[in-house]
Structures are given as C-alpha cells and as structure tokens.
Amino acid sequence: MEQLAARGIGVIEGEVTGIQVTGDRLIGVRLRSGQVIPRRALVITPRFEARHALLDGLGVTVAEHPLGIGHQVRTDATGLTTVAGVWVAGNAADVTAGVMQAAASGVTAAAAINADLTAEDTAAAVAARRAVPTADAAAPSAAFPPSPATAPWSSPRRPAASSPPTPGARPTSSS
Ligand SMILES: Cc1cc2nc3c(=O)[nH]c(=O)nc-3n(C[C@H](O)[C@H](O)[C@H](O)COP(=O)(O)OP(=O)(O)OC[C@H]3O[C@@H](n4cnc5c(N)ncnc54)[C@H](O)[C@@H]3O)c2cc1C
C-alpha cells in the first residue's frame, strides 16, 4: 500500500461485482456498495496453471509458483520432477517462462536425461562385471584391453620394481 501511495496510485477498497459497459465500451467498475468507479481500461491479475494432467498419474508434485501466481510442476534446475526418470521443460516447469526460456530448459532437460541414461547403462555394466567370477573379473576385458604402455608392469610375471617405470622410458641396465 505504501509503495502504491508513493507512486501516486490510489486504492479503493471493496468487492467488484461487475463492470459497466455502454456502446461496447467499458465506462466503469461497479462495487457491491453500488458505487461505480469510472474506468476506461481494466487489468486483472492472471493466474498461470501448468497443464499437468498428463503427468498426474505418474505422481509428480505440482506446487504453487513462488510468487503465488499459479501452479507448476515442481522440478530441480534440470527439470527433473519429484518422480525419478521424469523430466519436464517449458511452462510445465515454470509458468513464467517465455519461448526462449522454454526452449533452453528443453535443452537442459535433454542433457540431464542423456546423462541419466548413460549412468544407468554404466551401473548395469558394472553390476554385470561384478557378477562374473573373480579371476575373470581381474582379467582385462575384451572391450577394454590393456594399453601397451601400462600392460608390461601391471603383469604379475614382471618382478616388482621400487617404482614403476615412466611410460615410454627406455629400460636401464643394472650392470
Ligand atoms: C497470450 C500469450 C502471449 C505470449 N507472448 C509471448 C511472447 O511474446 N514472447 C515469448 O517469449 N513468450 C510468449 N508467451 C509464452 C510462450 O507462449 C510460452 O513460453 C511457450 O509457448 C512455452 O512453450 P511450451 O512448449 O512450454 O508450452 P506450449 O507452447 O504451451 O506447448 C505445450 C503443448 O502441449 C500440448 N499438450 C498439453 N497437454 C497435453 C496432453 N495431455 N496431450 C498432448 N498434448 C498436450 C498443448 O496443447 C501444447 O501444444 C506468450 C504466452 C501467451 C499465453
């Protein structure tokens, strides 16, 4: 109220019950008291409601926008909802987003989804690797053979050295 007063904006308290229109033109706002406030234009605070019906069955959380202007799907910074594996982007996640923010959030969500799928594949590969017998697990896999630079001194047949040779260094003679 103080801020409005400081900007020279008057406040009339009362419940608006209708508008007064003459000749297809707004001429005033009618209050419950019967008083008509002359107006040529009327601005109403909109509510923004994300269309989340598609996601409701998955159990995502829908929350009030921090400014109290509507509801949107609750996400982290990448668009991940409160349900694992479900991301949203655009106005579903931020009802105030314009086209640029909506498109950018789609890119962010896509990158996060890609990372999540890669992590899942890797976790499955690790689990499969651990499931094989220990001797086999210690052996180099066909997918990741030892590199020529590291294979010689990682071999159990090679005598232990006080320090590993520098990769690429020439062997030295002890005599
Ligand atoms: C009046 C108005 C003016 C705007 N002016 C600007 C502007 O000047 N500049 C700007 O940057 N932004 C503007 N915006 C905002 C802009 O429209 C949004 O930021 C942008 O469209 C968000 O993109 P989106 O993909 O998240 O959502 P949308 O563009 O709304 O796309 C969502 C799509 O999903 C569909 N959908 C929803 N539920 C389902 C379902 N269950 N099954 C199948 N399809 C479904 C919808 O039909 C829709 O086609 C304006 C918005 C409005 C309303």
PDBQT file of the ligand as one rigid body, heavy atoms in Angstrom, charges set to zero:
ROOT
HETATM    1  C1  LIG A 201      -1.070 -14.797 -24.839  1.00  0.00    +0.000 C 
HETATM    2  C2  LIG A 201       0.354 -15.222 -24.732  1.00  0.00    +0.000 A 
HETATM    3  C3  LIG A 201       1.347 -14.409 -25.274  1.00  0.00    +0.000 A 
HETATM    4  C4  LIG A 201       2.673 -14.787 -25.210  1.00  0.00    +0.000 A 
HETATM    5  N1  LIG A 201       3.629 -13.984 -25.755  1.00  0.00    +0.000 NA
HETATM    6  C5  LIG A 201       4.927 -14.349 -25.701  1.00  0.00    +0.000 A 
HETATM    7  C6  LIG A 201       5.931 -13.541 -26.300  1.00  0.00    +0.000 A 
HETATM    8  O1  LIG A 201       5.671 -12.504 -26.889  1.00  0.00    +0.000 OA
HETATM    9  N2  LIG A 201       7.222 -13.959 -26.200  1.00  0.00    +0.000 N 
HETATM   10  C7  LIG A 201       7.569 -15.112 -25.551  1.00  0.00    +0.000 A 
HETATM   11  O2  LIG A 201       8.752 -15.451 -25.494  1.00  0.00    +0.000 OA
HETATM   12  N3  LIG A 201       6.623 -15.884 -24.973  1.00  0.00    +0.000 NA
HETATM   13  C8  LIG A 201       5.324 -15.540 -25.036  1.00  0.00    +0.000 A 
HETATM   14  N4  LIG A 201       4.366 -16.327 -24.454  1.00  0.00    +0.000 N 
HETATM   15  C9  LIG A 201       4.782 -17.520 -23.733  1.00  0.00    +0.000 C 
HETATM   16  C10 LIG A 201       5.043 -18.682 -24.696  1.00  0.00    +0.000 C 
HETATM   17  O3  LIG A 201       3.850 -18.965 -25.369  1.00  0.00    +0.000 OA
HETATM   18  C11 LIG A 201       5.499 -19.868 -23.872  1.00  0.00    +0.000 C 
HETATM   19  O4  LIG A 201       6.688 -19.525 -23.196  1.00  0.00    +0.000 OA
HETATM   20  C12 LIG A 201       5.816 -21.100 -24.714  1.00  0.00    +0.000 C 
HETATM   21  O5  LIG A 201       4.748 -21.385 -25.595  1.00  0.00    +0.000 OA
HETATM   22  C13 LIG A 201       6.047 -22.282 -23.803  1.00  0.00    +0.000 C 
HETATM   23  O6  LIG A 201       6.343 -23.410 -24.583  1.00  0.00    +0.000 OA
HETATM   24  P1  LIG A 201       5.995 -24.853 -24.029  1.00  0.00    +0.000 P 
HETATM   25  O7  LIG A 201       6.478 -25.795 -25.073  1.00  0.00    +0.000 OA
HETATM   26  O8  LIG A 201       6.478 -24.999 -22.652  1.00  0.00    +0.000 OA
HETATM   27  O9  LIG A 201       4.406 -24.903 -23.921  1.00  0.00    +0.000 OA
HETATM   28  P2  LIG A 201       3.309 -24.783 -25.069  1.00  0.00    +0.000 P 
HETATM   29  O10 LIG A 201       3.764 -23.912 -26.182  1.00  0.00    +0.000 OA
HETATM   30  O11 LIG A 201       2.062 -24.388 -24.341  1.00  0.00    +0.000 OA
HETATM   31  O12 LIG A 201       3.201 -26.249 -25.639  1.00  0.00    +0.000 OA
HETATM   32  C14 LIG A 201       2.632 -27.288 -24.889  1.00  0.00    +0.000 C 
HETATM   33  C15 LIG A 201       1.878 -28.164 -25.857  1.00  0.00    +0.000 C 
HETATM   34  O13 LIG A 201       1.491 -29.362 -25.189  1.00  0.00    +0.000 OA
HETATM   35  C16 LIG A 201       0.176 -29.654 -25.554  1.00  0.00    +0.000 C 
HETATM   36  N5  LIG A 201      -0.406 -30.515 -24.513  1.00  0.00    +0.000 N 
HETATM   37  C17 LIG A 201      -0.696 -30.191 -23.239  1.00  0.00    +0.000 A 
HETATM   38  N6  LIG A 201      -1.214 -31.256 -22.591  1.00  0.00    +0.000 NA
HETATM   39  C18 LIG A 201      -1.239 -32.261 -23.487  1.00  0.00    +0.000 A 
HETATM   40  C19 LIG A 201      -1.637 -33.627 -23.421  1.00  0.00    +0.000 A 
HETATM   41  N7  LIG A 201      -2.129 -34.162 -22.301  1.00  0.00    +0.000 N 
HETATM   42  N8  LIG A 201      -1.502 -34.382 -24.521  1.00  0.00    +0.000 NA
HETATM   43  C20 LIG A 201      -0.982 -33.860 -25.663  1.00  0.00    +0.000 A 
HETATM   44  N9  LIG A 201      -0.584 -32.584 -25.787  1.00  0.00    +0.000 NA
HETATM   45  C21 LIG A 201      -0.695 -31.803 -24.704  1.00  0.00    +0.000 A 
HETATM   46  C22 LIG A 201      -0.510 -28.321 -25.692  1.00  0.00    +0.000 C 
HETATM   47  O14 LIG A 201      -1.664 -28.410 -26.492  1.00  0.00    +0.000 OA
HETATM   48  C23 LIG A 201       0.588 -27.504 -26.368  1.00  0.00    +0.000 C 
HETATM   49  O15 LIG A 201       0.545 -27.622 -27.772  1.00  0.00    +0.000 OA
HETATM   50  C24 LIG A 201       3.022 -15.972 -24.534  1.00  0.00    +0.000 A 
HETATM   51  C25 LIG A 201       2.026 -16.780 -23.991  1.00  0.00    +0.000 A 
HETATM   52  C26 LIG A 201       0.722 -16.419 -24.078  1.00  0.00    +0.000 A 
HETATM   53  C27 LIG A 201      -0.328 -17.301 -23.480  1.00  0.00    +0.000 C 
ENDROOT
TORSDOF 0
